[in-house]
Amino acid sequence: MLLSVKDLTVKFPAGRGAVTAVDGVSFDAGKGEILAIVGESGSGKSAAALSVMRLVPSPGRISGGPILYKGADILKLPEKRMQSLRGDEISMVFQEPMTSLNPAYSVGRQLTEAITRHTDMSKRAARDHAVDMLRRVGIPSPESRAGSFPHEMSGGMRQRVMIAMALSCRPELLIADEPTTALDVTTQAQIMDLLFELRGQFRMGVLLITHDLGVVAEAADRVAVMYCGRIVEEADVRELYGNPLHPYTKGLIASVPRLDRDAPRLPAIRGAAPDPFDLPSGCPFSARCDCRADKCGCSVPALMREGGHGVRCYLYHGEMEAGA
């Protein structure tokens, strides 16, 4: 297994107490596999992704683990070793390229610096490799575009530059955090097609963080659904879309617009996610759930599995325990 995360917990101290952004999350990602982590804003998916890079912003703290990358616990590696992994074996495409690219340097220079940092290439060879990577990700006239500054490029082109930078050292694991946010639909499709194609070329594992279920359906092999810091359902992408179990997952899928649906209004999940400073004692989704039972308000259900499908809901506990 390329990446194996076990009981990951991330906490952020705050004035009203500590917020547990990620609460006992476990997932695996294999080589050449795309694992999508989905959920609404504040569900903890980005915090989980940043934990893999050991880049949780201060004052956040990773208080649970381990995070195993090729069998080694990332949380126990010296910082120098972790720095050599970032951008080399493990790369990340951040959500907003304008805040990730340095506005004072050309994209070619930034790519070249990233390559020379992690390889023994000369500056000239690194420059040629940077131009080749820009070509691979579909940047037109890459030789001249290498001299452009980030503000001279469109959002889609900047995102392609970020992907080129992330893949320039041929990583074994790519973390893509909302790679299509704020892009138009056509550019979104191009970016996802590009990630899918490059995944095949480089045989890398991909951890895709998104709230877009359309992107997930098109690109992912497996899906983990997060709610209030926990994974509430995990399955193969076809199984999840064809047979969703958790009421939250059902609500998410039902709210996606469809051309074959003739209805005056889209279905919606009622209510809102609970205050992270005041989470209920039981299932955090229970107040919004149409299938709520008395025990849902008393304790958090465990994640039960049957085959490759896991769900955190009391509706299936007896059935899955009997099947196990």
Salt bridges, closest charged atoms under 4 A:
ASP23 OD2 - ARG230 NH2 2.87
ASP28 OD1 - LYS6 NZ 3.85
GLU33 OE2 - ARG222 NE 2.70
GLU40 OE2 - ARG288 NH1 3.61
GLU79 OE1 - ARG54 NH2 2.94
GLU79 OE2 - ARG86 NH1 3.25
GLU89 OE1 - LYS70 NZ 3.01
GLU89 OE2 - ARG81 NH2 3.59
GLU113 OE2 - ARG109 NE 3.23
ASP132 OD1 - ARG135 NH1 3.66
ASP132 OD2 - ARG136 NE 3.48
GLU143 OE2 - ARG135 NH2 2.65
GLU172 OE1 - LYS31 NZ 3.61
GLU172 OE2 - LYS70 NZ 2.96
GLU178 OE2 - LYS45 NZ 3.99
GLU178 OE2 - HIS211 ND1 3.05
ASP221 OD2 - ARG199 NH1 3.07
GLU233 OE2 - HIS309 NE2 2.58
GLU234 OE2 - ARG222 NH1 2.68
GLU234 OE1 - ARG305 NH2 2.99
GLU239 OE2 - HIS309 ND1 2.97
ASP260 OD2 - ARG258 NH2 2.72
ASP275 OD2 - ARG16 NH2 3.00
ASP290 OD1 - ARG270 NE 3.17
